[in-house]
Amino acid sequence: MNVYDHSYLKALKKNFMLVIMALVLLIPTFFIWAGVPFFIIGGIVENSTTNSLLVHLCMSFSGGLLFSLYFVPINFKTAKSIADITDNNVVKCLICIQSIFILVCSVIFEVIAISLFN
């Protein structure tokens, strides 16, 4: 895990402008990465099933996926660094990092959704 932490910090320090660009883009596109999962995907899944667990899972995973797309350039830089250190394929490292990032964002998205709706 230390390799991932070190590579992430190195990528963030070297490419700080990518972080600023991602954060600036999150503000005007709030309705896309927050509104689409709640209103569109949540509504479609709710109309097709009565299972509230499935509705919450679909909303959280779609929110995590849309939110994580803004950080793909940072994750790509980190994946290149990890691939150089561990002699792995860059695509394999990127898929692993992006999957973990999506899951973490989904959990955070669901915690926020539960706190807002209850």
Buried (B, 14 or more C-beta within 10 A) or exposed (E): EEEBEBBBEEBBEEBEEBBEBBEEEBEEBEEBBBBBBBEEBBEEBBEEEEEEEEBBBBBBBBBBBBBBBBBBBBBBBBBBBBBEEEEEEBEEBBEBBBEEBBBEBBEBBBEEBEEEEE
